[in-house]
Amino acid sequence: PRGRRLGVITVSGGVGTLMADAASDAGLELPPLPQGTAAELRRRIPFCSTGNPVDVTGQVTASYEVMDFAAVEAARSGAYDSLVLFLAAAGAAPGFADKIERTVRLVREAAPEVSLAFSGIVAPELKRRLQAHGCLVHEEPTHAVEALAAMQRWLAAGPDANASPAAPQAVEALPGG
């Protein structure tokens, strides 16, 4: 991640709150969804939450395209350095693997500079496919947030973050010994 601004898009308000707490504990910021995107999302799902975390609700099972819309528009908005998507067990449900991979691909195409993590239960094959798109995959939602935070801290440390420690300097012997 280029910076500390995280967007959380979830199908569960409770899990979104856990992820927001983890982000806050890790020093990440949670800027709100841009107003135009929030208004369009509320038009599509009147009962969704458009703050950050964004809760598109279980409505994605009937209208999955709202996940594509929310994720892609959040990514291309410039408001976030990284995004994490939580879809519970959808990654293990028949018929959702291709949809989830499409979402990840669309986000990557829209904003390749935005770091992306997916959280949820996924089959091993889907995990490999998402990782091939440069998407982190964590079953535990807070681990996805913590991984993005760790990446941000490492990148913020700069090019010397992996430098070896300086060799010890020779010291003179202490008097008397």
C-alpha positions, 0 to 999 in steps of 0.5 A, spaced: 500 500 500 502 507 498 499 509 504 494 508 510 487 509 507 484 502 507 477 501 504 473 495 507 467 492 503 463 486 506 457 482 506 457 483 514 456 489 518 459 485 524 465 482 521 466 489 518 466 492 525 471 487 527 475 489 520 475 496 522 477 495 529 483 491 526 485 497 522 484 502 527 489 498 532 494 497 526 494 505 525 490 505 518 485 510 516 478 508 514 476 514 509 468 514 507 466 512 500 466 517 495 459 521 495 457 519 488 459 512 489 455 511 495 449 515 492 449 510 486 450 504 491 444 506 496 440 506 489 442 499 488 441 497 495 437 502 499 439 498 506 446 498 505 451 501 509 455 506 505 460 508 510 467 505 511 466 499 512 461 498 506 456 493 507 453 491 501 449 485 505 447 478 503 444 482 497 450 480 493 447 473 493 441 475 488 445 481 485 452 480 485 454 485 480 453 490 486 460 487 489 463 489 482 460 496 482 462 497 490 469 494 489 471 497 482 468 504 484 472 504 491 478 502 487 478 507 482 476 513 486 483 515 489 480 515 496 484 508 498 491 505 498 488 498 499 482 494 499 479 488 503 473 484 500 470 480 505 465 475 502 464 470 508 463 463 505 461 465 498 468 463 495 466 456 497 459 456 494 458 453 487 457 458 482 461 464 486 468 462 484 468 465 477 464 472 480 469 473 485 475 472 480 472 477 476 471 482 481 479 481 483 480 482 475 476 488 475 479 491 481 486 490 478 484 493 471 481 499 474 486 501 479 493 496 479 496 501 484 491 499 489 493 493 494 488 488 494 486 483 499 480 478 499 477 474 506 473 469 506 472 461 505 475 459 499 477 453 495 484 452 494 483 453 487 480 459 487 485 461 492 491 460 487 487 464 482 486 470 486 493 470 488 495 469 481 492 476 480 496 479 486 490 479 491 492 477 498 487 471 501 486 470 508 480 466 511 480 470 517 478 477 516 482 481 521 488 477 518 487 480 511 487 487 515 493 486 519 497 483 512 495 490 509 497 494 515 504 490 515 505 491 508 504 498 509 509 499 515 514 495 511 514 500 505 513 506 509 520 504 512 523 505 506 529 502 502 533 500 508 528 496 511 531 490 509 539 492 510 543 488 515 545 491 521 551 495 521 558 491 523 560 492 530 565 497 531 572 495 535 572 498 542 578 499 546 580 495 552 577 497 558 582 500 563 585 494 567 583 488 563 
